[in-house]
């Protein structure tokens, strides 16, 4: 039974990892775009994005996931995600990417605004273009500032992937809980926690290494 549970949890972990990676792939660049939008000189765009971010950050991710997965079917009379596992994972990634992009945007904005204005002005005096100033001056120092809060959000993302079970996506928690229903076993749930701890432990070590590598900004 132990190896049966381990195999099922490994399959669930693969789905959890897929949701995790895809969320980061889409949420990071989207978050940066939202950050630029909230700093835009175009006031209507700025206000619109600020309200959108406020709504997403102020409502539960679980609620957003339910609306995104079931909403189109109720509004359009057709389930655009399909009834298979791939569709459920796609809906999960869409909901997670939107949610985390809003959180990342606030972190990115704080990181960008934390870079002294004088350094950007010095770049202009040296004849650098706006893109050169951003990539060679602002971005490098922003990364140093955003790594600690970003690491916390990314670690939270690992645990939030368990919310995918609300729409019956076969992720790690779903795999562990299935044995409680089918075989009346509780220990697979504790074993599931070990998988999460290992995943988060690896990320913690990785971010610790990254922060040490960025110490050259001190």
N, C-alpha and C positions, 0 to 999 in steps of 0.2 A: 504493500500500500504506500510505503514511503516514496518509492521511486515513481509510482503512479502520480502521487501528489506533486512530486518534484517536477515531473514532466509537464503536468498541467500548468503549474506555476511558471515554468520556463516559457511556455507558450504565451501565457498572460503577460509575462515580463516583456516579451518581444513586442506585443501590441502596445504596452505602456511606453516602451522606448520609442516606438514609431510615432506615437502621439506627441511625446516629449520633443523629439528632434524636429518633426514637421512644424510644431507650434513655434519653436525658436526660429526656424528658417523663415517663417512668414511674419512673426510678431516683431522681430528685431528691426528689419528694415521699415515695416509699417509704423513702428513706434517712433523711429527717427523722423519719418515723414510727418507724423502727427506733431512731433515736437517742433519741427520747422513751421508747421501750420499755425500752432498756437503762439509762435513768435512773429508771425507775419504782420506786415504793416496794413494788410487788407483787413479792416475791422470786422466786416460781416463773416469772413472765413474764420477769423480768429475766435469770434464769439460762438459760431456754430460748432467748431471743434471743441471748444472748452465745455460747452453744454453736453456734447456727445460723450466726452471723456468723463464728465461728472456723472452722467447717467450710468455708464458702464461700470465705473468704479463704485457707484453707490448702490448697485443691485447685485444680488448673489450670482455667482457664476453658474450654479446649478439651474437657476431660473432662466438665464440666458441660453443655456444648452437646451433646455426643454423647449423654449420658444423657437430657437433656430431649427431644431429637429422636427418638431410637430407643427409649428406654425405654417410653413408653406403648404402642407397637406390640408390644413383647415381652411386656409385662405384661397388656395388655388384648386382645391379638390384633387390634388395629385401629390404624392410623396416624391419630391425631386431627388431625395437621397437614395431611394430604392430601399428594399427591405433586407438587403444582405449586410454582411459584416463590413465590407468596404465602404458602403454608404454611411453606416453608423460612425465609422472612424473619420470619414470625411467631414461629417457634420460636427463631430467633436473637435476636430482641428480648426474648423472655421470659427466655432464659438470660442475656443481657447485662444486662437491667434488674435481675435478682436479684443478679447478681455485683456490679455497680457500686453498687447501693443499699447493700450491706454495706460497701463501702469508703467511700462517702459518709457513712454513718451514723457511722463513727469520726471523720471530719473534722468533721461537724456537732456531735457530742458534745464534741469538743475545743474547738470554737469557742464553744459555749454555756457550757461550764464555765470558759472563759477570761475571760468577762465578770465583773468584780469583783462579789462578793456584795453589797457595800455599795451599789452602784447600784440593784440590785433592791430592797434594803431601803429605800432612799431613795424609790423609786417607791411602795412600800407606805405610807410615812409621808405621802406626798402624796395618798393616797387612791385611787391607781390600782388597777384590777382586774388580775388575773393576766394576762389576755389583753392588756390595754393595756401592761403592763410588758414582756411578751414582744415585741410588735410595735413598740413605740416606744423600748424601751431595749435589750433583749437582742438582738433580731433584727438591728438595724442594725449593732451592734458585732460581732456574730457574722459577718456578711457580710464585713466588713473582714478578719477573721482567717482565714476559710476560702477566700478567693479564690485565694491562691497555691497551696495544696495541691490545691484543686479544679481549677485550671487544668492542673496536671500530670496528674491523673487523666483529665481530659477529652481532653487531647492523646494520652494513652495509649489512650483509647477509639478514637480515629481509627485507630490502627495495629492495634488488636485486632479491628476489623471484618473484617480479612483472614482471621480464623479461620472466618468463615462459609463459606468455600470447602470446609471439611471436610465439610459436609453438602450440598455442591454448589449453594450459593446464588451467583447470578451477581453477585458484587461486583467491586471494582476489581482485586484481585490475580488473581481467577479469570479475568477478561477478559484481563489481560496474559499469564498463563500459557497460555491457550488457543492463542495463536499459536506458542508453542514446540512444542506438540504437533501442531498442524495444519499449520504451515508451516515448522517447524524454525528459527524466528527467535528470537534471544535479546534483541535490542535493545528489543522492546516491554516487557520486564520493567524495564529501566532507565528507559524512558519512563513506566512506571507509577509509579516512584519520584518523578518530577517532579510528578505529580498529588498524591501524598501530601504532598510538601514544600510545594506551594502551599496546600493545605488547612490544614496545620498552621501555615504562615506567617501566614495570615489569622487563625487563632485566636490565635496569639501576639500579634499586633498588637491584636486585640480585648481580650484579657485585660490587656495593658499599658495600654490606654486606660481600662479599668474600674478598675484599681488606682490610676491617677492621679486618677480621679474620686472615689475613696474616701479620698483623702489628708486630707479634712477631719476624720478621726478622730485625726490626730496631735496 
